[in-house]
């Protein structure tokens, strides 16, 4: 069982930066592929970034070059550094952990990111 708690969201002006953090507990994080999704009002939840334990990171084309995902398996944290934020980045951001081997998929409660002047 994995519990995920996001933090770091807030209000930021266009062009600004935020750093989201996801704290995991309850299991060995290294067993899971970690990622961030987001959901804006009226839109479906979409993948933002994904980072396997040792594989290549994946990013949505809309955030590539601006957002960077990282993980620390010792501290059991996954971060999302967000730079050059745009109004269209406004959404609730969710941390997720998934294991294809264990057939498990967990979600955090989400943290609100609002990009507006």
N, C-alpha and C positions, 0 to 999 in steps of 0.2 A: 504494500500500500504506500502511495506517495501523496503527500500534501504539498501544494504549491501556493505561495503567497507573493503577489506582486506589490511593488512599491515604486515610487519615483515619478508618478504621473503628476500632471498639473497644467497650468495655463502658461503658455509661452508665446512670444511674438514670432511672426514669420521670420525665418532666418536664424532663429535661436536654436538652442540645444537642450536636450534632456537626456538623462540616463535612467533607464528602467532596470529594476533588479527583481529577480525571482529567487526566492529562498525555498528550497526543497527539504523535506524531512520525511522520515518513515521508511526509506529504502536506500539502496546504493545507487546513486545518481548515474554512475558510469555505465550502468546497464541500459540506460535510456537515451534515445534521441531527443534532444531538447529543441524547443522552438518558440517562436512568438507569432501569434495571429492577432488580427485586429478586426473589429466590426464597427462600421460607421452606421448612423441611423439610416434605415431604409435599404441597407446593403447586406449582402451575405458576408459571413466571416471568411477572411482570406489569409493565406499564409504570408507572413512578412519575412521571416528568416528562420533557418533551421541549421542546427549544428550537431552532427553525430559525434560520438566519442573521439574518433580519429579520422573521420572522412572529410570530404569537401563541404564547405558551407554553401547553403543555398539561399538566394535572396529573390524577392519579387523584383521585377524589372523597375517598378516605380520607386523603389527605395535603394537600389544598388548604387553604391558610391556615397550615400548619405547616412545609412544606418549600418551598424556593425554589431554582430552577435558574438558573444564570447561565453565561455563556461569555465568554472573552477570545480572540479570533481571533489577536491578536498574540502572546500567550504560549502559545497552543495549549493552553488549559486549559478544563475545564468543571467547575463546582463544584455541590454540592448542600448548601445550608444546611438543617439539620434542627433544628427547635425543637419544644418540647413533645412530646418523644418518648414513645411508648407501647410497652408490651410487644409488641403486634402489629406493630410496625415491625421487629422482629427478623428479620433475613434476610441473605443475601449480596447485596450491591449491585453491579451491573454497569454499567459505562459502555459506551455504544455509539455508533457513528457510522454513518450510512447516507446513501447518495446514490441517489436514484431515477434521476437522469440517467446515472450511471455503473454502475448496477445492482450496487452494492457495499454490504456490511453487515459491520461489524467489531465485535468484543466484547473487553473487557478480561477479566482473570482473576477479578475480583471482590474485594471487601473485606467482611469480616464486621462487621455491626452487631448488637450484643446490648443490648437494653434490659431491665434487670432490677435489682431491689433486693437 
